[in-house]
């Protein structure tokens, strides 16, 4: 099992920035993908950004150039730097960890990001 704890959400004005953090613990696979999904009310979760244990990254088109995902393998941490935030970025953001070997997914409890003036 992998436990994930997110932090860093909150209320920010349009154009502002936030940084989300995700701390992983437990039986973390040597090869994995970690990242963030977000969920709008009444809709399915969508991938925002992901990073592999090797450092490769992937972003949703809607956040490219504004969001940056990074990881610290030594600390089992993943970060999402969100700049130039828009009201349409308002959502619950969930950290995930995917075990590459078993394809198991683990989820954090979610953190709310609200972009509003």
Secondary structure as GFF3:
##gff-version 3
##sequence-region A 1 117
A	DSSP	beta_strand	2	7	.	.	.	ID=ss1
A	DSSP	beta_strand	10	12	.	.	.	ID=ss2
A	DSSP	beta_strand	18	26	.	.	.	ID=ss3
A	DSSP	beta_strand	32	39	.	.	.	ID=ss4
A	DSSP	beta_strand	46	52	.	.	.	ID=ss5
A	DSSP	beta_strand	57	59	.	.	.	ID=ss6
A	DSSP	three_ten_helix	61	63	.	.	.	ID=ss7
A	DSSP	beta_strand	67	72	.	.	.	ID=ss8
A	DSSP	beta_strand	77	82	.	.	.	ID=ss9
A	DSSP	three_ten_helix	87	89	.	.	.	ID=ss10
A	DSSP	beta_strand	91	99	.	.	.	ID=ss11
A	DSSP	beta_strand	105	107	.	.	.	ID=ss12
A	DSSP	beta_strand	111	115	.	.	.	ID=ss13
###
